[in-house]
Amino acid sequence: MPAHRTRLAFEPLSPLLNIKEVVESTPNFDFAMEITCDSIDKFPLEDFEKLVLYQVVLSGRPLVIRGLKDCLDKDLFSEKWLRENYGKKVEEVRDLGKKKSFNFSMGHYLESLSLLTRQVTVHNYTNKNVQRLYLKDIDCPPEWRAYLEKLLPPSLFYLNETPRSFEGPASQNTNLTEIPKTTEGEFIAPAGDLMSSLPVEMRAENLMCYIGHEGTYTPAHQEMCASLGHNIMVEASNGISENGKPTEPGSSVWLMTETNDRRIVSEYWMSVLGHDIDIEDFFAPLHAWEIAPFKTWVVEQRPGDLILVPPLAAHQVWNRGTRTMKVAWNRTTVDTLELALREALPHARMVCRDEQYKNKAIVYYTLERYSKLLRQAKTIDHPVVNQLWDDFKRLFNMYKDILLSESFSQKNPEKSVEYHKFQSNVTCSFCRCNIFNRFLTCPGCADSLGSDDDPYDVCMDCYVMGRSCGCVSNLKWMEQFPWKHLTERYETWRRLIISSNDDNKDLRLQFPTFVVARGQAGKKSVAEICQEQLKRRPWNDPKNPRPVVDDAIEDPGSESDGNNRSKKRRKKRQSLITKSENVHRCHSIPCLRDLPQEAMEKHHWLCPKCRKECSCGACQRDPSMKPYEPNCTILGHDTSKVADPRSIETLVDFRKSNLWWLKKFGDDVHGRIQKRQKEAEEAELERQKTLENQGFSFESSPFDQPVQNGNGNDENPLVFDEDYGGIPVDPSLMI
């Protein structure tokens, strides 16, 4: 029978919750570090920027800036102004309970908040029928954007491209006159948000507003593409009667983790709570956080509070009171790009979450922009210019990895590649990630849905995993930049880096030519694997598809009931990959645990049996075997609801979980979490060493110190709802 699966049910927070008491009585809870805008105003802006870098980016912990309420225009940032100026604008309101969206005018929604709040009481707040209508992800009014852009330090704001003057805290303590400029008058300095490097038409719009009432929430999630999150509450109800209607004071409770704990959080979410943090559909109850094996940082956000969210740090938000109004945006930096390419994008690809930020394109266009600045800065010795050089080198290494992954076989280069000029709008039909340059397209099913303008395009990473249209093979190559252009840019930027230092011998070794870098890779590129698989995988003619053979087989985990009747038999669909009688296999049972790319990229791959790690029954009887034991939980992802309907999987069924396998080995949840904790501790030690080498130390910071709380021991047991056979349970159906 299928492995038993449990999933923790949704539990709302009580309207009477005293979050301060919770933090003080929970050992692993602490309030996030806070500073005031007054403290920012007392010191140079560079000190504040250094604190943000240290606390949020390098340490991976949240930071709260309080006191901006007095800097906000109370007439502009008000419910009245919004109703008068945008009251007739129709927006999509999300019904969190029914998981549906409805059209409301802004005015109608704002007028309904008092009623929506009064329906939630201490007696019925757990009722599944309580309405939770959240006005989220709406465009920020341009008037609000313009005001915030003048108020906040430029390095923190959305789409910041260059240092500039502003009017908020620390605005009188800037060093704009000292920053070098080009002959055209442009500052030679890093951008605050690398999204600004993209042409205007390619940029993702992520400056959004969120308006909620008591009981609305944002499920636990990480910021998209490992970006830095920013959220300021610009207005909230204050408990005073409005338009003859009573109100309750508005605030938002944030429960946040830190970057280094991301793997512990992911494992805890899957193995203990039964949910996947990458899906972003579960608001964890308070007691699940209280007994979690990681630190939880808590913030109660009120008007004027700006929260900075670290990359890949999971967090969830609960709105309280009659009304909360927030503005949020994300920034992309060199640090977040490295995390995005290494971790965030592969995870997004698995769950088919669309990539809005075009990370690889940002790398390319930022290198283009920075190279123009640095050509005029070769002889300038200034901290800002030095930082620009460091960022440029890191971006160049990312660009090198992108090109290496797209390189064809050196022995068998692809001769037939169609050119399609880059316009940033090509996405993978399966995973929905943005495609920077090379990809595969299927000429056979371009009009299978009745439209000649609907081609089936698949990224190379998905194709390696066995994802494609039903044709499986016979796809053709496309590229959006001439390959010669990309490699020439590589060599141009490489020479620029080498010219930055008179003693360039080390730089030549650190930044080799592309030909040398290709030879040093030591493995097959993703493009090379695709070349091989296009030849090996059979073509499935859509006009004459292969018949599907359903072979009824006994489930290996099946048992007999008390009446000796066999339990349900399942059918196994025959693979689209035809069996070859001429292929020699060293093992009759394919106990493969590697992802396809991990096996295919190696020039000399050994199967688990040959590595003495096979876990099948026959091999376990061999005393020389050391069977592989899974070290993480995989719940499986059914991507059929989001992927193109023409999509299939031919190598691995990623809907399957490894719960049965974990059960076979004793399901050591504690051991797996301990392993993640050890990894986090090692990463923390490495981080501290790096910071010390870079001269970072804030033990005597001029800014406010974090509030330290926490004693007592109040553990609440988790109460699970059952989910048999991997079928998701809708929290709204829980009793």
DRENKEDO-540414 format. One line per 5 residues: their letters; for each residue z, x, y negated of C-alpha. Coordinates in Angstrom, 1 decimal, m for minus. Each point is the difference from the previous one (the first is absolute). Layout:
# residues N
A = Z:X:Y  ... .
This chain:
# residues 735
MPAHR = 0.0:0.0:0.0  m0.5:1.2:m3.6  2.7:2.1:m1.6  2.8:m2.0:m1.6  m0.3:0.1:m3.7 .
TRLAF = 2.6:m1.0:m2.6  m0.5:m0.5:m3.7  2.6:m0.4:m2.6  m0.3:m3.3:m2.0  m0.2:m0.4:m3.7 .
EPLSP = 3.4:m0.7:m1.7  0.2:m0.6:m3.7  2.6:1.4:m2.3  2.8:m2.2:m1.2  m0.1:m1.1:m3.7 .
LLNIK = 3.7:1.0:m0.1  m0.7:3.6:1.2  2.1:2.6:m1.8  m2.2:3.1:0.5  2.6:2.3:m1.6 .
EVVES = 2.5:m1.0:2.6  m2.5:0.5:2.8  m0.9:3.5:m1.2  3.7:1.0:m0.3  0.8:m1.2:3.5 .
TPNFD = m3.1:1.4:1.8  0.1:3.7:0.9  m3.8:0.5:0.0  m0.5:m1.9:m3.3  m0.1:1.7:m3.4 .
FAMEI = m1.2:m0.9:m3.4  m3.1:1.8:m1.0  0.1:2.7:m2.7  0.0:m1.5:m3.5  m0.7:1.5:m3.4 .
TCDSI = m0.1:m1.8:m3.4  m2.9:0.1:m2.4  2.5:1.3:m2.6  0.6:3.1:2.2  m3.8:0.6:0.2 .
DKFPL = m0.1:m0.1:m3.8  2.5:2.8:m0.4  m2.0:2.7:1.8  m3.6:1.3:0.1  m2.5:m2.1:1.9 .
EDFEK = m0.7:2.9:2.4  3.6:m0.3:1.3  m0.5:m3.7:0.8  m3.3:0.7:1.7  1.6:2.8:2.0 .
LVLYQ = 2.7:m2.4:1.1  m2.5:m2.6:1.1  m1.9:2.6:2.0  3.2:1.3:1.7  1.6:m3.4:0.7 .
VVLSG = m2.9:m2.3:0.8  m2.8:2.3:1.3  1.6:3.1:1.5  3.4:m1.6:1.1  m1.7:m3.3:0.8 .
RPLVI = 2.8:m2.1:m1.4  m0.1:m3.0:m2.5  0.9:0.4:m3.6  1.0:m2.8:m2.4  m0.5:0.2:m3.8 .
RGLKD = 2.3:m2.6:m1.7  0.2:m1.1:m3.6  m3.6:m0.7:m0.8  0.9:m3.6:m0.7  0.8:0.8:m3.6 .
CLDKD = m3.4:1.6:m0.4  m2.0:m3.0:1.1  m1.3:m2.6:m2.4  2.0:m3.1:1.0  m2.6:m2.4:m1.5 .
LFSEK = m2.9:1.6:1.9  1.8:0.4:3.3  1.2:m3.5:0.4  m0.7:m3.1:2.0  m0.8:m1.9:m3.2 .
WLREN = m2.7:2.5:m1.0  m1.5:0.0:3.4  m0.1:m3.8:0.1  m1.6:m0.2:m3.4  m2.6:2.6:0.5 .
YGKKV = m0.8:m0.3:3.7  1.4:m3.4:0.9  m3.4:m1.4:1.0  m1.1:3.0:2.1  m0.2:m0.8:3.7 .
EEVRD = 1.6:2.4:2.4  0.6:0.2:3.7  3.6:m0.7:0.9  1.2:1.2:3.4  2.1:m2.4:2.2 .
LGKKK = 2.0:2.5:1.9  1.3:m2.5:2.6  m3.4:m1.5:0.9  m1.8:3.3:m0.6  m2.7:m1.7:m2.1 .
SFNFS = m1.2:0.2:m3.6  m0.4:m2.8:m2.4  m1.5:m0.2:m3.5  2.4:m0.6:m2.8  m0.5:0.2:m3.8 .
MGHYL = 2.4:2.6:m1.5  1.6:m2.7:m2.1  0.7:m2.3:3.0  1.5:2.8:2.0  2.3:1.1:m2.8 .
ESLSL = 1.2:m3.5:m0.6  0.7:m0.4:3.7  2.3:3.0:0.4  3.2:m1.8:m1.0  m0.6:m2.7:2.6 .
LTRQV = m1.0:2.6:2.7  3.2:1.9:m0.7  2.3:m3.1:0.0  m1.2:m0.9:3.5  1.6:3.1:1.4 .
TVHNY = 3.7:m0.3:0.5  2.7:1.8:1.9  m0.2:m2.8:2.6  m3.7:m0.1:0.7  m1.4:3.4:m0.9 .
TNKNV = m0.7:0.8:3.7  m2.0:m3.2:0.4  m3.5:0.8:1.1  m1.4:m2.8:m2.2  1.2:1.5:m3.2 .
QRLYL = m3.0:0.7:m2.3  m0.5:3.6:m1.0  m3.0:0.1:m2.4  m0.7:3.5:m1.3  m2.5:0.7:m2.7 .
KDIDC = m0.9:3.5:1.0  m2.8:2.6:m0.4  m1.4:m1.7:m3.2  m1.7:2.0:m2.7  2.3:1.3:m2.7 .
PPEWR = m0.7:m1.5:m3.5  m1.9:2.7:m2.0  2.6:m0.5:m2.8  2.8:1.0:2.3  m2.0:3.0:1.3 .
AYLEK = m0.7:1.3:m3.5  3.7:m0.3:m1.0  1.3:1.7:3.2  m2.6:2.8:m0.4  1.4:0.8:m3.5 .
LLPPS = 3.6:m0.2:1.2  0.2:2.0:3.2  m0.5:3.8:0.5  m3.8:0.5:0.7  0.6:1.9:3.2 .
LFYLN = 1.5:m3.1:1.5  m2.6:m2.6:m1.0  m3.0:m1.5:1.7  m3.3:1.8:m0.2  1.4:2.8:m2.2 .
ETPRS = m2.6:2.7:m0.4  1.4:2.4:m2.5  3.2:0.6:m2.1  0.2:m2.2:m3.0  2.4:m1.2:m2.7 .
FEGPA = 2.2:m3.1:0.7  2.9:m1.8:m1.7  2.7:m0.3:2.7  2.9:2.2:1.2  m0.7:3.8:m0.4 .
SQNTN = m3.0:m0.7:m2.2  1.5:2.2:m2.7  0.5:2.9:2.5  m3.5:0.6:1.2  m1.9:3.3:m0.2 .
LTEIP = m3.5:m1.4:m0.5  m0.8:2.6:m2.7  0.6:2.8:2.5  m2.3:m1.2:2.8  m3.3:1.9:0.0 .
KTTEG = m3.2:m1.9:m0.7  m3.7:0.4:0.9  m2.6:0.6:m2.7  m0.6:m3.8:0.1  3.7:m0.6:m0.8 .
EFIAP = 1.0:m1.2:3.5  3.4:1.0:1.3  m0.1:2.5:2.8  2.7:m1.7:2.1  0.4:m2.0:3.2 .
AGDLM = m0.4:m3.7:m0.1  2.9:m2.3:0.7  m2.1:m2.3:2.2  m2.9:1.4:1.8  m1.6:m3.4:0.4 .
SSLPV = m1.1:0.7:m3.6  m2.4:2.6:1.4  m2.2:m2.7:1.5  m2.8:m1.6:m2.0  1.3:m3.2:m1.5 .
EMRAE = m1.9:m2.3:2.3  1.5:1.8:3.1  3.7:m0.3:m1.0  2.4:m2.3:1.8  1.8:m2.5:m2.2 .
NLMCY = 3.6:0.2:1.0  1.9:m0.8:m3.2  1.5:m3.3:1.1  2.6:m2.6:m1.0  2.5:m1.8:2.3 .
IGHEG = 1.9:m3.1:m1.0  2.5:m1.5:2.5  3.0:m2.2:0.4  3.1:0.0:2.2  m1.0:0.7:3.6 .
TYTPA = m3.4:1.5:m0.6  m0.5:3.5:1.4  m2.3:2.9:0.9  0.2:1.1:3.7  0.9:3.5:0.9 .
HQEMC = m3.0:2.3:m0.6  m1.1:3.3:m1.3  m2.2:0.4:m3.1  m3.7:0.0:0.7  m1.6:3.4:0.8 .
ASLGH = 3.4:1.8:m0.4  m0.3:m0.5:m3.8  3.0:0.1:m2.4  1.3:m3.5:m0.8  1.2:m1.2:m3.5 .
NIMVE = 1.6:m3.3:m0.6  1.6:m1.2:m3.3  1.7:m3.3:m0.5  m1.1:m1.2:m3.4  1.8:m3.3:m0.1 .
ASNGI = 2.3:m2.3:1.9  1.9:m3.2:m0.4  3.5:0.6:m1.5  1.9:m3.1:1.1  m0.5:m1.8:m3.3 .
SENGK = m1.6:m3.5:0.0  m3.8:0.1:m0.7  m2.0:m3.0:m1.1  2.9:m2.2:1.0  0.2:1.5:3.5 .
PTEPG = 2.8:2.1:1.4  m0.7:3.6:1.2  1.6:2.6:2.1  0.0:3.7:m1.0  m3.0:1.8:1.5 .
SSVWL = 0.1:3.4:1.8  m1.6:1.7:3.0  1.7:1.8:2.9  m1.8:3.0:1.3  0.7:1.7:3.4 .
MTETN = m1.7:3.3:0.2  m0.4:3.0:2.3  m1.1:3.5:m0.8  m3.2:1.9:0.9  1.5:2.3:2.6 .
DRRIV = 1.4:m2.9:2.0  m3.4:m1.7:0.4  m0.3:0.8:3.7  3.5:m1.1:0.8  m0.6:m3.2:m1.9 .
SEYWM = m3.3:m0.7:1.8  1.6:0.6:3.4  3.0:m2.2:m0.9  m2.2:m2.8:m1.2  m2.0:0.0:3.2 .
SVLGH = 2.5:0.8:2.7  3.0:m1.8:m1.3  m1.3:m2.7:m2.4  m3.2:m0.6:1.9  m2.3:0.2:m3.0 .
DIDIE = m2.5:2.5:m1.4  0.7:1.3:m3.5  m3.8:0.5:m0.5  m0.7:m3.7:0.4  2.2:m0.9:m3.0 .
DFFAP = 1.0:m3.5:1.2  3.7:0.2:0.6  3.0:m0.2:m2.3  2.8:1.7:1.9  3.4:m1.8:m0.2 .
LHAWE = 2.9:1.8:m1.8  1.9:0.7:3.2  m3.1:1.8:1.5  0.2:2.4:m3.0  3.8:0.4:0.3 .
IAPFK = m0.1:1.4:3.5  m3.3:2.0:m0.4  0.1:3.7:0.9  m1.2:1.1:m3.4  1.2:m0.1:m3.6 .
TWVVE = m0.8:m3.1:m2.0  m0.2:0.2:m3.8  0.8:m3.2:m1.9  m1.0:m1.2:m3.4  0.8:m3.2:m1.8 .
QRPGD = m2.8:m0.2:m2.5  0.4:m1.8:m3.3  m2.1:m0.3:m3.1  m0.9:3.4:m1.4  0.5:1.9:3.3 .
LILVP = m2.9:2.2:1.1  0.0:1.0:3.7  m1.9:3.0:1.3  m0.9:m0.3:3.7  m0.6:3.1:2.1 .
PLAAH = m3.2:0.3:2.1  0.3:m1.4:3.6  3.5:m1.2:m0.7  0.5:m3.4:1.5  1.6:m2.6:m2.3 .
QVWNR = 0.3:m3.8:m0.3  0.9:m2.2:m3.0  1.9:m3.3:m0.3  m0.1:m2.1:m3.2  3.0:m1.8:m1.3 .
GTRTM = 0.6:m2.6:m2.7  m2.4:m2.4:m1.7  m2.6:2.6:m1.1  m0.9:3.6:0.3  m3.1:1.5:m1.7 .
KVAWN = m1.1:3.5:0.9  m2.9:2.3:m0.6  m1.0:2.5:2.7  m2.5:2.7:0.5  m0.8:3.1:2.2 .
RTTVD = m0.9:3.5:m0.8  m1.9:2.5:2.1  0.9:3.7:m0.2  m0.9:3.2:1.9  3.2:m0.5:2.1 .
TLELA = m0.8:m3.6:0.9  m3.6:0.9:0.8  1.2:2.5:2.6  2.2:m2.6:1.6  m2.7:m2.6:m0.1 .
LREAL = m2.6:2.1:1.8  2.5:1.3:2.5  2.0:m3.1:0.8  m0.6:m3.2:m2.0  m3.7:m0.4:0.6 .
PHARM = 0.2:0.5:3.8  2.8:m2.6:0.2  m2.0:m2.4:m2.2  m3.1:0.6:2.2  2.0:m1.1:3.1 .
VCRDE = 1.1:m3.3:m1.5  m3.3:m0.5:m1.9  1.5:m0.1:m3.5  m2.6:0.4:m2.7  0.1:3.2:m2.0 .
QYKNK = m0.3:m0.9:m3.6  0.7:3.4:m1.5  m3.1:2.0:1.3  2.2:3.1:0.5  m2.8:2.3:1.2 .
AIVYY = m2.1:m0.9:m3.0  3.0:0.7:m2.3  0.2:3.5:1.5  m3.7:0.6:m0.8  0.0:m1.4:m3.5 .
TLERY = 3.3:1.6:m1.0  m1.4:3.4:1.1  m3.1:m0.7:m2.2  2.2:m0.8:m3.0  2.5:2.8:0.4 .
SKLLR = m2.7:2.7:0.6  m1.4:m0.8:m3.4  3.4:0.4:m1.6  0.8:3.2:1.9  m3.2:1.8:m0.9 .
QAKTI = 1.4:0.2:m3.5  3.5:1.0:1.1  m0.5:3.2:2.0  1.8:2.2:m2.5  2.7:m2.5:m1.1 .
DHPVV = 3.6:0.5:1.3  1.8:m3.3:m0.5  2.3:m2.0:2.3  m2.2:m3.1:m0.2  m3.2:2.0:0.7 .
NQLWD = 1.7:1.8:2.9  0.9:m3.4:1.4  m3.6:m1.1:m0.3  m1.2:3.1:2.0  2.6:m0.8:2.7 .
DFKRL = m1.2:m3.6:0.2  m3.6:1.1:0.1  0.6:2.3:3.0  1.8:m2.7:1.9  m2.8:m2.5:m0.7 .
FNMYK = m2.6:2.6:1.1  1.8:0.4:3.4  m0.2:m3.8:0.4  m3.7:0.1:m0.8  m0.5:2.7:2.5 .
DILLS = 1.6:m2.1:2.8  m2.1:m3.0:m1.0  m3.2:2.1:0.3  1.1:1.6:3.2  0.6:m3.5:1.6 .
ESFSQ = m3.6:m1.0:m1.1  m1.8:3.1:1.3  m2.6:m0.4:2.7  m0.1:2.2:3.0  m1.2:3.5:m1.0 .
KNPEK = m2.1:0.3:3.2  m1.5:m3.5:m0.3  m0.1:m1.1:m3.6  m1.0:m3.6:m0.6  m3.6:m0.2:m1.2 .
SVEYH = m0.3:m3.7:m0.8  2.5:m1.0:m2.7  m0.8:m2.8:m2.5  1.2:0.4:m3.6  1.8:m2.8:m1.8 .
KFQSN = 1.3:1.0:m3.4  3.7:m0.1:m0.4  1.3:m3.1:m1.9  3.4:m0.1:1.6  m0.6:m3.5:1.6 .
VTCSF = m0.7:1.0:3.6  2.9:m0.9:2.3  0.5:0.1:3.7  m0.8:m3.4:1.6  2.8:0.6:2.5 .
CRCNI = 3.0:1.6:m1.9  m1.1:m0.9:m3.5  0.8:3.6:m1.3  m2.2:1.4:m2.7  m2.8:2.3:1.1 .
FNRFL = m0.6:3.1:m2.1  m3.1:1.5:1.5  m1.3:m0.1:3.5  0.2:m3.0:2.3  m1.9:m1.9:2.7 .
TCPGC = m1.8:m3.2:m0.4  m1.5:m2.4:2.6  m3.7:m1.0:m0.6  0.1:m2.4:2.9  2.6:m2.4:m1.3 .
ADSLG = m0.5:0.1:m3.7  m1.2:m3.6:0.0  2.1:m1.2:2.9  1.9:m2.3:m2.3  m3.1:m1.3:m1.7 .
SDDDP = m0.1:2.4:m2.9  m2.1:3.1:m0.5  2.5:1.2:m2.6  2.9:0.2:2.5  m0.4:3.3:1.9 .
YDVCM = 2.6:1.1:2.5  1.4:3.3:m1.4  2.7:1.9:1.9  1.9:3.1:m1.1  m0.1:3.1:2.2 .
DCYVM = 3.8:m0.2:0.7  m0.4:m3.6:1.4  m3.0:0.9:2.1  1.8:2.9:1.6  2.8:m2.5:1.0 .
GRSCG = m2.6:m2.2:1.7  m0.3:m2.5:m2.8  m3.5:m1.3:m0.8  m2.2:m3.0:0.1  m1.0:m1.5:3.4 .
CVSNL = m3.1:2.3:0.1  2.4:2.9:0.6  m2.7:2.7:m0.4  m3.4:0.4:m1.6  1.6:0.2:m3.5 .
KWMEQ = m1.6:2.0:m2.7  1.5:2.5:m2.4  0.5:m0.6:m3.7  1.3:2.2:m2.8  0.8:m0.8:m3.7 .
FPWKH = m0.2:3.6:m1.4  m2.7:2.6:0.9  1.9:2.4:2.3  m1.4:3.0:m1.9  1.5:m1.4:m3.2 .
LTERY = 3.5:m0.3:1.6  m0.1:3.5:1.4  m1.3:1.5:m3.2  2.9:m1.7:m1.9  2.3:1.6:2.6 .
ETWRR = m1.3:3.5:m0.7  0.0:m0.6:m3.8  3.6:m1.1:0.0  1.0:2.8:2.4  m1.5:2.6:m2.4 .
LIISS = 1.9:m1.6:m2.9  3.3:0.4:1.9  m0.7:3.6:0.9  m1.0:0.9:m3.6  3.4:m1.3:m1.2 .
NDDNK = 1.7:3.3:1.1  m1.1:3.5:m0.5  1.6:1.0:3.3  m2.1:m2.5:2.0  0.1:1.6:3.5 .
DLRLQ = 2.7:m2.4:1.2  m1.8:m3.0:m1.6  m3.1:0.9:1.9  1.9:m0.1:3.3  1.9:m3.2:m1.0 .
FPTFV = m3.2:m1.8:m1.1  m2.8:1.1:2.3  m3.6:m1.0:m0.2  m0.9:m3.2:1.6  m1.8:1.7:2.9 .
VARGQ = 3.0:2.1:0.7  2.4:m3.0:m0.3  m2.2:m1.9:2.5  0.3:2.8:2.5  3.8:0.2:m0.5 .
AGKKS = 0.5:m3.7:0.7  0.4:0.5:3.8  m0.9:m3.5:0.9  m2.8:m2.5:m0.1  m0.5:m1.9:m3.2 .
VAEIC = 0.2:m3.8:m0.1  m3.8:m0.1:m0.7  m0.7:2.3:2.9  2.0:m2.2:2.4  m2.0:m3.0:m1.3 .
QEQLK = m3.2:1.9:0.8  1.1:0.6:3.5  1.2:m3.6:0.6  m3.2:m1.5:m1.4  m1.8:1.7:2.9 .
RRPWN = 2.6:m0.9:2.6  0.8:m3.6:m0.8  m2.5:m2.5:1.4  m2.0:m2.3:m2.3  0.8:m3.7:0.4 .
DPKNP = m3.2:m1.9:m1.1  1.3:m3.0:m2.0  m3.1:m1.9:1.1  0.7:0.7:3.6  3.7:0.7:0.4 .
RPVVD = 1.6:1.2:3.2  1.7:m2.7:2.0  3.8:0.1:m0.2  1.6:0.2:3.4  3.5:m1.4:0.3 .
DAIED = 1.8:1.5:3.0  3.2:m1.8:0.9  2.6:2.7:0.8  3.7:0.0:0.6  2.1:1.0:m3.0 .
PGSES = 1.7:3.3:1.0  3.2:m1.3:m1.6  m0.1:m3.3:1.8  2.8:m1.3:2.2  0.5:m2.9:2.4 .
DGNNR = 2.2:m2.9:m0.8  2.6:m1.5:2.3  m2.6:m2.0:1.8  m2.1:3.1:0.8  m2.7:m1.2:m2.3 .
SKKRR = m1.8:2.6:m1.9  0.4:m0.3:m3.8  m2.9:m0.3:m2.3  m3.0:2.2:0.7  m1.9:1.5:m2.9 .
KKRQS = m3.6:0.8:m0.3  m1.4:3.4:m0.9  m3.1:0.1:m2.1  m2.5:2.6:1.2  m0.5:2.8:m2.4 .
LITKS = m3.2:0.2:m1.9  m0.2:3.7:0.9  m1.9:0.1:3.3  1.4:1.9:2.9  m1.9:3.1:1.0 .
ENVHR = 0.0:0.9:3.7  m1.0:3.6:m0.8  3.1:0.7:m2.2  2.7:2.1:1.7  3.5:m1.1:m0.8 .
CHSIP = 3.0:2.1:0.8  2.2:m3.1:0.2  m0.6:m3.5:1.3  2.3:m1.7:m2.5  m0.7:0.7:m3.7 .
CLRDL = 3.6:0.5:m1.3  m1.2:1.0:m3.5  2.5:m0.2:m2.8  m1.9:2.0:m2.7  m1.8:m1.8:m2.7 .
PQEAM = m3.8:0.4:0.5  m0.4:2.4:m2.9  2.8:2.3:1.2  m1.8:0.4:3.3  m3.6:0.2:m1.3 .
EKHHW = 0.6:2.5:m2.8  1.1:2.7:2.5  m2.6:2.3:1.4  1.9:0.3:3.2  2.1:m3.1:0.6 .
LCPKC = 2.2:m0.4:3.1  1.1:m3.3:1.4  3.7:m0.8:0.5  m0.2:0.8:3.8  m1.4:3.4:m0.7 .
RKECS = 2.7:0.6:m2.6  2.6:m1.1:2.5  1.1:m2.9:m2.2  m1.5:m3.0:1.8  2.2:m3.1:0.2 .
CGACQ = m1.7:m2.0:2.8  1.8:m0.8:3.2  m1.9:2.5:2.1  0.6:2.9:m2.3  3.7:m0.9:m0.5 .
RDPSM = 0.4:0.9:3.7  m1.1:3.5:m0.8  3.1:2.1:m0.8  m2.0:2.3:m2.2  m0.8:m2.8:m2.4 .
KPYEP = 1.9:m0.7:m3.2  m1.2:m3.5:m0.9  m0.6:m0.7:m3.7  2.6:m2.4:m1.5  m1.0:m2.0:m3.1 .
NCTIL = 1.9:1.0:m3.1  m0.9:m2.9:m2.2  m0.5:m3.7:0.1  m3.4:m1.5:m0.3  m0.2:m3.8:m0.4 .
GHDTS = m3.8:m0.3:0.0  m2.2:m1.5:m2.7  m2.4:m2.9:0.4  m2.6:0.8:m2.6  m2.4:m2.9:0.8 .
KVADP = 1.2:m2.1:m2.9  m1.0:2.7:m2.6  m2.7:2.1:1.6  m3.6:m1.1:m0.2  m0.6:m2.7:2.7 .
RSIET = m2.7:2.2:1.6  2.6:2.7:0.7  1.1:1.1:3.5  2.1:2.8:1.5  m1.5:1.9:2.8 .
LVDFR = 2.4:2.9:0.8  3.6:m1.2:m0.8  1.4:m3.5:m0.4  2.2:0.5:m3.0  1.5:m3.4:0.4 .
KSNLW = 2.0:1.3:2.9  3.6:1.2:m0.5  1.8:2.7:1.9  3.1:m2.2:0.6  m0.7:m0.1:3.7 .
WLKKF = m0.2:3.8:0.1  3.2:0.4:m2.0  1.8:m2.4:2.4  m1.2:2.1:2.9  1.7:3.0:m1.5 .
GDDVH = 3.2:m1.8:m1.0  m0.9:m0.9:m3.5  2.1:2.6:m1.7  0.0:m1.5:m3.5  2.9:2.2:m1.0 .
GRIQK = m1.7:3.1:1.2  m3.2:m0.7:m1.9  1.9:m0.7:m3.2  2.1:3.1:0.4  m3.2:2.0:0.3 .
RQKEA = m1.3:m1.5:m3.2  3.3:0.7:m1.7  m0.2:3.7:1.1  m3.6:0.2:m1.4  1.2:m1.5:m3.3 .
EEAEL = 2.9:2.5:m0.2  m2.4:2.9:0.6  m2.3:m1.3:m2.6  2.9:m0.3:m2.5  1.0:3.6:0.6 .
ERQKT = m3.6:1.1:m0.5  m0.2:m2.0:m3.1  3.2:1.5:m1.5  m1.3:3.5:0.8  m3.3:m0.8:m1.8 .
LENQG = 1.8:m1.4:m3.0  2.3:3.0:m0.2  m3.0:2.3:0.1  m1.6:m2.0:m2.8  3.2:0.2:m2.1 .
FSFES = 1.0:m3.6:0.1  3.7:m0.8:m0.4  1.5:m3.1:m1.6  3.6:0.5:1.0  0.7:0.2:m3.7 .
SPFDQ = m2.6:m2.4:m1.3  0.3:m1.2:m3.5  m0.9:m3.5:1.2  2.4:m2.5:1.4  1.1:0.7:3.5 .
PVQNG = m0.5:m2.4:2.9  2.7:m2.6:0.7  1.8:0.8:3.2  1.5:m2.8:2.0  0.7:m0.8:3.6 .
NGNDE = 3.0:m0.3:2.3  1.1:m2.4:2.7  m1.7:m0.9:3.2  m1.5:m3.5:0.3  m2.5:m0.2:2.8 .
NPLVF = m1.9:m3.2:0.7  m1.7:m0.6:3.3  m3.7:m0.7:0.0  m1.0:m3.5:1.2  m3.5:0.0:1.5 .
DEDYG = m2.4:m2.7:0.7  m2.0:0.4:3.2  m3.8:0.8:0.0  m1.5:0.0:3.5  m3.3:1.6:0.8 .
GIPVD = m0.5:1.6:m3.4  m0.6:m3.4:m1.7  1.2:0.2:m3.6  2.6:m2.5:m1.1  m0.4:m1.7:m3.4 .
PSLMI = 3.4:0.4:m1.7  m0.4:m3.5:m1.5  0.3:m1.4:3.5  3.3:1.7:0.7  3.0:m2.4:0.5 .
